[in-house]
């Protein structure tokens, strides 16, 4: 059973004492950063630039899964790819204090990338191509795969088993989610065998910090990829489609620009274009269940007050109907 308040004991004093236990001396100033799954703080240090401390949600990942993610990010960093890798402190990247597991990262400033700019899209594509070239070298042993069972069927079953769907919408939601999952399966079958690799896993614009020249100060300007917490095995297109938005013409143009950069380092199997809308559909199903699973955490009702209302589930039904139609369309022509 999940603890409804997993971070109740994570006081500022505990955060500072945890850092002190690994030789990192904070000066008492903490800034909570935007994170719901974990708790993340920018910590001012005595006589040094600030660091970022990440405290992991209990019982989500095993130690081995977290360490495998850390090893992947450090492998990327050693390949001179601009990622923010955890620091090795006391011989490890994962430490424990007061029942909490945590990691410490260098602080990385930046702004969101301007995805409306073609050069920016190509730049992002080049670095994702480099990430995937490294990700394809070997396979994860501990971290899970992105598949229909874990992102579609299991979240569906959990929602129905825990009475989150309003009674008068259960039949409609059940019908549309079954239609959506049937369409997802058809798209995967049509695509055929798909090569999988180690992914970022959550490669949306919020997990890319863009450093303009004036902020770089000795490090590289451009994109810096952060938060590999959802890193897992899956098809390459999963790290690309979340950067797309707008109508079909917009997404076609955006993906074409991203691939212009991406394919400088790694070819993309065009068969994977059939998976863009199925992967979007799985993410929507998984996201609804993720919010429901965390609803007893006091941070979630405060941050997502619109969740679990009648309107919310009505909108999800309409959204999945739109996805069923989208999955019947031809793939983007790039």
C-alpha positions in Angstrom: 0.0 0.0 0.0 1.3 3.5 -0.9 2.0 6.0 1.8 -0.5 8.8 1.3 2.0 11.4 2.5 5.4 10.0 1.5 7.3 13.2 2.0 5.7 14.3 5.3 9.0 13.8 7.1 11.2 15.6 4.5 11.6 18.8 6.3 14.2 21.5 5.4 16.4 20.3 8.2 16.2 16.7 6.9 17.2 17.9 3.4 20.2 19.9 4.8 21.2 17.0 7.1 21.0 14.6 4.2 23.3 16.7 2.1 25.7 17.2 5.0 25.9 13.4 5.4 27.6 13.3 1.9 29.8 16.3 2.4 27.6 18.9 0.8 27.2 21.9 3.1 24.1 24.0 2.5 23.8 27.5 3.9 20.2 27.1 4.9 18.5 28.5 1.7 16.3 26.0 -0.2 14.1 26.6 -3.2 11.6 23.9 -4.1 11.6 23.2 -7.8 8.8 22.0 -10.0 8.4 18.3 -9.4 5.5 16.2 -8.3 6.7 12.6 -8.5 9.9 13.3 -6.5 10.9 16.3 -4.4 13.6 18.4 -5.9 15.4 21.4 -4.3 17.9 24.0 -5.4 20.3 24.3 -2.4 22.5 27.3 -1.8 26.0 26.2 -0.7 28.6 27.8 1.5 31.1 29.5 -0.9 30.2 27.4 -3.9 27.6 27.5 -6.7 24.2 26.0 -5.7 23.4 22.3 -6.3 20.2 20.4 -6.9 19.1 17.7 -4.5 16.5 15.1 -5.7 14.7 12.9 -3.2 13.0 9.9 -4.8 9.5 8.9 -4.2 9.5 5.8 -2.0 8.7 2.5 -3.6 8.6 3.8 -7.2 11.9 2.5 -8.4 14.3 0.0 -6.9 17.8 1.0 -6.1 19.1 -1.0 -9.0 16.7 0.8 -11.4 17.8 4.3 -10.2 21.5 3.4 -10.4 21.0 2.1 -13.9 19.4 5.4 -14.9 22.3 7.2 -13.3 24.8 5.1 -15.2 23.1 5.8 -18.5 23.2 9.6 -17.9 26.8 9.5 -16.9 27.6 7.4 -20.0 26.0 10.2 -22.0 27.9 12.8 -20.2 31.2 11.0 -20.8 30.3 11.0 -24.5 30.2 14.8 -24.3 26.4 15.0 -24.7 25.0 17.9 -22.7 23.0 16.1 -20.0 22.9 16.9 -16.3 24.4 13.9 -14.6 24.3 13.0 -10.8 27.5 13.6 -8.8 29.5 10.8 -7.3 29.6 11.4 -3.6 31.1 8.8 -1.2 31.6 6.4 -4.1 28.0 6.4 -5.3 25.4 8.5 -7.0 22.5 7.3 -4.8 22.6 8.0 -1.1 20.2 7.4 1.8 19.3 9.5 4.8 16.4 9.2 7.2 14.6 6.7 5.1 14.9 8.8 1.9 17.0 8.0 -1.1 18.5 11.0 -2.8 21.0 12.2 -5.5 22.8 15.5 -5.9 23.2 17.2 -9.3 25.0 20.4 -10.4 22.7 23.3 -10.8 21.9 24.0 -14.5 20.3 27.3 -15.5 18.5 27.8 -18.8 15.2 28.6 -20.4 12.7 26.5 -22.5 13.8 26.0 -26.1 12.0 28.1 -28.8 10.5 25.2 -30.7 9.0 27.5 -33.3 12.5 28.2 -34.6 13.7 25.7 -37.2 17.4 25.9 -36.2 16.4 25.0 -32.7 14.5 22.0 -33.8 17.4 20.8 -35.9 19.8 21.4 -32.9 17.5 19.3 -30.6 17.3 16.6 -33.2 21.1 16.3 -33.4 21.4 15.8 -29.7 18.6 13.4 -29.4 20.2 11.5 -32.2 23.4 11.4 -30.2 21.6 10.3 -27.1 20.0 7.4 -29.1 23.3 6.4 -30.7 24.6 5.9 -27.1 21.3 4.4 -26.0 21.6 1.7 -28.7 25.0 0.5 -27.6 23.6 -1.8 -24.9 20.3 -2.6 -23.2 18.8 -1.8 -19.8 18.6 -4.8 -17.5 16.6 -3.3 -14.6 14.4 -0.5 -16.0 11.1 -1.4 -17.7 9.9 -1.2 -21.3 7.3 1.1 -22.8 4.7 -1.3 -24.0 0.9 -1.7 -24.3 0.6 -3.8 -21.2 2.3 -1.3 -18.8 1.2 2.0 -20.4 -2.3 1.0 -21.5 -3.8 -2.2 -20.1 -2.5 -2.0 -16.5 -3.5 1.7 -16.0 -6.9 0.9 -17.5 -7.5 -2.0 -15.1 -6.2 0.1 -12.1 -8.6 2.9 -12.8 -11.6 0.6 -12.9 -10.5 -1.3 -9.9 -10.2 1.8 -7.7 -13.6 3.5 -8.6 -12.2 6.7 -10.1 -14.6 6.9 -13.1 -18.0 8.5 -12.3 -20.7 5.8 -12.3 -22.7 7.4 -15.1 -19.5 7.6 -17.3 -18.1 4.1 -16.7 -19.8 2.4 -19.7 -18.7 5.2 -22.1 -15.1 5.3 -20.8 -14.8 1.5 -20.9 -16.1 1.5 -24.5 -13.8 4.2 -25.7 -10.7 2.9 -23.9 -11.2 -0.5 -25.4 -11.6 1.0 -28.9 -8.4 3.1 -28.3 -6.3 0.1 -27.1 -7.6 -2.0 -30.1 -6.4 0.8 -32.4 -3.0 0.9 -30.6 -2.6 -2.8 -31.1 -3.4 -2.6 -34.8 -0.9 0.2 -35.3 1.8 -1.8 -33.6 1.0 -4.9 -35.7 1.0 -2.8 -38.9 4.4 -1.4 -37.9 5.9 -4.8 -37.4 9.2 -5.5 -35.6 10.4 -2.3 -34.0 14.0 -1.8 -32.8 14.1 -0.6 -29.2 16.8 1.2 -27.2 17.5 3.1 -24.0 15.4 6.3 -24.2 15.2 9.6 -22.2 11.6 8.5 -21.8 10.0 11.9 -21.0 11.6 14.1 -23.7 9.2 17.1 -23.6 10.1 20.7 -23.7 10.0 21.0 -19.9 12.9 18.6 -19.6 15.2 20.6 -21.9 17.1 23.6 -20.6 18.4 25.9 -23.3 21.5 27.9 -22.5 22.0 31.0 -24.7 25.6 32.1 -25.3 25.4 34.7 -22.6 24.5 32.1 -20.0 26.9 29.4 -21.0 30.0 30.7 -19.2 32.4 27.9 -20.1 29.9 25.2 -20.8 28.2 24.6 -24.2 25.4 26.8 -25.4 22.2 25.1 -26.6 20.1 22.3 -25.2 20.9 20.5 -21.9 18.7 17.4 -21.2 17.6 16.9 -17.6 15.4 14.5 -15.6 15.9 11.0 -17.0 13.7 9.6 -14.2 11.3 8.0 -16.7 14.1 6.5 -18.8 13.1 3.1 -20.2 13.4 0.9 -23.2 11.3 1.8 -26.2 11.1 2.9 -29.9 13.2 5.9 -30.8 10.2 7.9 -32.0 8.9 8.1 -28.4 11.7 10.7 -27.7 10.7 12.7 -30.8 6.9 12.9 -30.9 6.6 14.8 -27.6 8.3 17.8 -29.3 5.5 18.0 -31.9 2.4 20.2 -31.6 -0.3 21.8 -33.7 -2.1 20.3 -36.7 -0.8 17.7 -39.1 1.0 20.2 -41.4 2.7 21.8 -38.3 3.8 18.4 -37.0 5.1 17.3 -40.4 7.2 20.4 -40.7 8.5 20.1 -37.1 9.4 16.5 -37.4 11.1 17.0 -40.7 13.4 19.7 -39.1 14.1 17.5 -36.1 15.0 14.5 -38.3 17.3 16.8 -40.4 19.4 17.0 -37.2 18.7 13.5 -35.8 19.8 11.7 -38.9 23.2 13.3 -38.8 23.9 10.7 -36.1 21.3 7.9 -36.4 18.8 6.8 -39.0 15.1 6.6 -38.0 13.1 3.7 -39.3 10.2 5.4 -41.0 7.9 2.6 -40.0 8.0 4.1 -36.5 6.0 7.0 -37.7 2.9 4.7 -37.4 3.5 4.7 -33.7 3.2 8.5 -33.0 -0.5 8.5 -32.3 -0.5 5.1 -30.5 2.2 6.3 -28.2 0.4 9.5 -27.6 -2.7 7.4 -26.7 -0.8 5.2 -24.3 0.6 8.3 -22.6 -2.8 9.8 -22.1 -4.2 6.6 -20.5 -1.1 6.3 -18.4 -1.2 9.9 -17.3 -4.8 9.7 -16.0 -3.9 6.6 -13.9 -0.7 8.3 -12.7 -2.7 11.2 -11.3 -5.2 8.8 -9.7 -2.5 6.8 -8.1 -1.0 9.9 -6.5 -4.3 11.5 -5.5 -3.7 10.8 -1.8 -0.4 12.7 -1.9 -1.5 16.2 -0.6 0.6 17.9 -3.3 -1.6 16.5 -6.1 -5.0 17.9 -5.3 -3.3 21.3 -4.8 -1.5 21.2 -8.1 -4.3 19.5 -10.2 -7.6 20.7 -8.9 -9.3 19.9 -12.1 -8.6 16.2 -11.9 -11.3 13.7 -11.0 -14.2 16.0 -11.8 -17.1 15.1 -14.0 -15.8 17.4 -16.7 -12.3 15.8 -16.5 -13.6 12.3 -17.3 -15.9 13.7 -20.0 -12.9 15.4 -21.6 -10.9 12.1 -21.5 -13.7 10.3 -23.3 -13.7 12.9 -26.1 -9.9 12.9 -26.2 -9.7 9.1 -26.6 -12.4 9.3 -29.4 -10.2 11.8 -31.2 -7.2 9.5 -30.8 -9.1 6.6 -32.3 -9.7 8.7 -35.4 -6.1 10.0 -35.4 -4.8 6.4 -35.4 -6.8 5.6 -38.5 -5.0 8.4 -40.5 -1.8 7.8 -42.5 1.5 8.5 -40.7 3.2 11.8 -41.1 4.8 12.1 -44.5 8.5 13.0 -43.8 
